[in-house]
Structure formats: structure tokens, C-alpha cells
Amino acid sequence: MLTEQCCHPFLTFADSCRIGATLASIRRQTYQVLDIVVVDDGSTDGLASIVTAHAEGDQRILSYLRTRRG
């Protein structure tokens, strides 16, 4: 297990077809301290519910779901 801290920030919009696999891959990282920050810019394709489901099962995921700002 790696002892360094790692943060995976990413912005996303209308990417529900890949977000589940992306989060699952990041969650498998071996960093002892890991933060996953997801910012969704108002997707309407169900992305928010996928991110929320992953975040409920893993406190390392921080999600910021907001209305579309362009």
C-alpha cells in the first residue's frame, strides 16, 4: 500500500456511460490516503445518481453536483 496522499479531481458533464467504471478504477488504487473529487456541471443523463451511489459506499468520494453553468 502506498503511503503518499493522492487526490483525483475531475470535472464531468454528460459522461454517465463511463463514470461508473472510472470511479471503480480509482477506488482500487492502493494509496492509503485517497480523495476522489467529482464536479458535475448539471448533467441530465443520470450521472448524478451514479456518482451519488458510489459516494454513499465510499467516504473518499466527494461530489459537487450543480446546475448547468456552461
ZAKOL-855845 format. One record per residue: x, y, z of N, C-alpha, C, O, CB in turn. Coordinates in steps of 0.1 Angstrom, whole numbers, padded with zeros to 4 digits, always signed. Each point is the difference from the previous one (the first is absolute). Glycine has a CB too. Layout:
ZAKOL-855845
XYZXYZXYZXYZXYZ/...
This chain:
ZAKOL-855845
+0008-0012+0000-0008+0012+0000+0009+0012+0000+0009+0001+0008-0028-0013+0004/+0016+0022-0021+0008+0012+0000-0004+0009+0011-0012+0002+0003+0014-0004-0028/+0007+0009+0031-0003+0009+0011-0001+0014-0003-0004+0008+0008+0016-0024+0006/-0010+0020-0027-0002+0014-0004-0014+0003-0001-0009-0009-0001+0031+0009-0011/-0025+0013+0012-0014+0004-0002-0002+0002-0015+0009+0005-0007-0010+0006+0030/-0011-0014-0027-0004+0001-0014-0013+0006-0001-0010-0004+0007+0024-0015-0014/-0016+0029-0002-0013+0006-0003-0003-0001-0015+0008+0004-0008-0005+0012+0028/-0015-0021-0023-0004-0001-0014-0012+0009-0002-0011-0003+0002+0019-0021-0003/-0005+0037-0003-0011+0009-0003-0004-0001-0015+0009-0002-0009-0001+0017+0027/-0020-0015-0021-0004+0001-0014-0014+0007-0001-0009-0002+0008+0023-0019-0013/-0015+0028-0006-0013+0006-0004-0006-0008-0011+0006-0007-0008+0003+0030+0013/-0022-0024-0004-0007-0008-0010-0014+0006-0004-0006+0007+0008+0018-0027+0002/-0016+0016-0021-0013+0004-0005-0005-0011-0010+0007-0003-0010-0002+0028+0013/-0017-0030-0001-0006-0010-0009+0009-0011-0003+0003-0003-0012-0017+0021+0002/+0020-0025+0020+0009-0011-0002-0004-0012+0008+0008-0007+0005+0010+0024-0008/-0031-0019+0004-0005-0011+0008+0004-0014-0006+0000-0010+0008-0019+0024-0001/+0023-0015-0019+0004-0013-0006+0013-0004+0005+0003-0012-0001-0016+0017-0019/+0021+0004+0025+0014-0004+0005+0002+0003+0015+0010-0005+0005-0002+0010-0028/-0016+0003+0029+0003+0004+0014+0001-0012+0010+0008+0001+0009-0019+0021-0014/+0002-0031+0004+0000-0012+0009+0014-0008-0001+0005-0003+0010-0030+0002-0012/+0029-0001-0010+0013-0008-0002+0011+0009+0005+0010-0005+0006-0019-0008-0025/+0009+0026+0016+0011+0009+0005+0001+0000+0015+0011-0001+0005-0015+0015-0026/-0007-0012+0028+0000+0000+0014+0004-0013+0006+0008-0001+0010-0026+0018-0010/+0014-0028-0006+0004-0013+0005+0015-0002-0001+0006-0006+0008-0029-0004-0015/+0029+0014-0004+0014-0001-0003+0008+0008+0010+0010-0004+0006-0015+0000-0030/+0000+0017+0027+0007+0008+0009-0001-0005+0014+0010+0000+0008-0014+0020-0022/-0007-0026+0018-0002-0005+0013+0009-0012+0003+0003-0003+0012-0026+0010-0013/+0028-0014-0009+0009-0011+0001+0015+0004+0003+0008-0008+0002-0024-0005-0017/+0019+0026+0014+0013+0005+0003+0005-0004+0013-0008-0002+0009+0004+0021-0024/+0017-0021+0017+0005-0005+0013+0005+0011+0009+0007-0003+0010-0001-0018-0022/-0009+0034+0009+0004+0011+0008-0007-0001+0014-0012-0003+0000+0017+0017-0021/+0003-0012+0031-0006+0000+0014-0010+0011+0002-0011-0001+0006+0032-0010+0002/-0017+0023-0013-0009+0012+0000-0004+0004-0014+0009+0003-0008+0003+0005+0030/-0024-0009-0025-0005+0002-0013-0013+0008+0000-0009-0003+0007+0019-0018-0015/-0010+0032+0000-0012+0008-0001-0004+0000-0015+0009+0002-0009-0002+0013+0029/-0019-0017-0022-0006+0000-0014-0010+0011+0000-0010-0001+0006+0014-0024-0010/-0001+0035-0004-0009+0012-0001-0007+0001-0013+0007+0001-0011+0008+0011+0027/-0028-0013-0017-0007+0000-0012-0009+0012+0000-0008+0003+0009+0008-0028-0011/+0002+0033-0009-0008+0012-0002-0009-0002-0012+0006-0001-0011+0011+0017+0022/-0030-0016-0010-0009-0002-0011-0007+0013-0003-0006+0006+0008+0003-0031-0002/+0005+0029-0019-0006+0013-0004-0014-0002-0005-0003+0004-0012+0026+0005+0007/-0032-0014+0012-0014-0001-0003-0004-0010-0011-0009+0002-0008+0009+0021+0014/+0006-0035-0005-0003-0010-0010-0015-0004+0002-0005+0000+0011+0029-0009-0011/-0030+0005-0011-0014-0005+0000-0001-0014-0005-0011-0005-0003+0004+0028-0001/+0018-0030+0004+0000-0014-0005+0001-0011+0011+0003-0011-0003+0008+0020-0017/-0014-0005+0033+0001-0010+0011+0013-0001+0007+0002-0008+0009-0019-0004-0021/+0027+0020+0007+0013+0000+0006+0000+0003+0015+0007-0007+0008+0002+0015-0029/-0017+0001+0026-0001+0004+0014-0004-0012+0009+0006-0002+0010-0012+0025-0017/-0003-0031+0002-0004-0012+0008+0011-0010+0001+0001-0007+0010-0025+0011-0017/+0031-0006-0004+0012-0009+0000+0010+0004+0010+0005-0008+0008-0010+0002-0032/+0009+0019+0023+0010+0006+0009-0005-0001+0015+0008-0004+0009+0000+0019-0027/-0020-0012+0020-0006-0001+0014+0000-0014+0005+0004-0002+0012-0019+0022-0017/+0012-0030-0003+0001-0014+0005+0014-0004+0003+0002-0007+0011-0022+0002-0025/+0030+0009+0007+0014-0003+0003+0004+0007+0013+0007-0005+0008-0002+0002-0033/-0009+0016+0026+0003+0008+0012-0006-0005+0013+0007+0000+0010-0005+0020-0025/-0014-0026+0014-0006-0006+0012+0008-0012+0005-0001-0003+0012-0021+0011-0020/+0028-0015-0001+0008-0012+0004+0015+0003+0003+0007-0009+0003-0023-0004-0017/+0020+0025+0012+0014+0003+0001+0002+0015+0005-0002+0009-0008+0008-0027-0010/-0002+0020+0030+0001+0014+0005+0012+0008-0006+0001+0012+0002-0011-0021+0019/+0018+0002-0029+0011+0007-0007-0005+0008-0012+0007+0009-0005+0009-0026+0013/-0028+0015-0012-0006+0007-0012-0007+0012+0005-0010-0001+0008+0008-0021-0021/+0006+0033+0008-0007+0013+0003-0006+0004-0013+0007+0002-0011+0009+0005+0029/-0029-0004-0018-0007+0003-0013-0006+0014+0002-0006+0004+0010+0001-0028-0015/+0006+0032-0006-0006+0013-0001-0009+0000-0012+0005+0001-0011+0015+0011+0023/-0033-0013-0009-0009-0001-0011-0007+0014-0001-0007+0004+0010+0003-0029-0007/+0005+0031-0014-0006+0014-0001-0008+0001-0013+0001-0008-0009+0018+0018+0022/-0027+0001-0014-0007+0002-0012+0010+0005-0011+0010+0005+0002-0031+0001+0011/+0016-0008-0026+0009+0003-0011+0004+0015-0001-0009+0008+0001-0002-0027-0014/+0024+0021+0012+0005+0014-0001+0007+0002-0013+0004+0012-0003-0002-0012+0027/+0000-0010-0032+0006+0002-0013+0014-0001+0000+0007+0001-0011-0025+0013+0006/
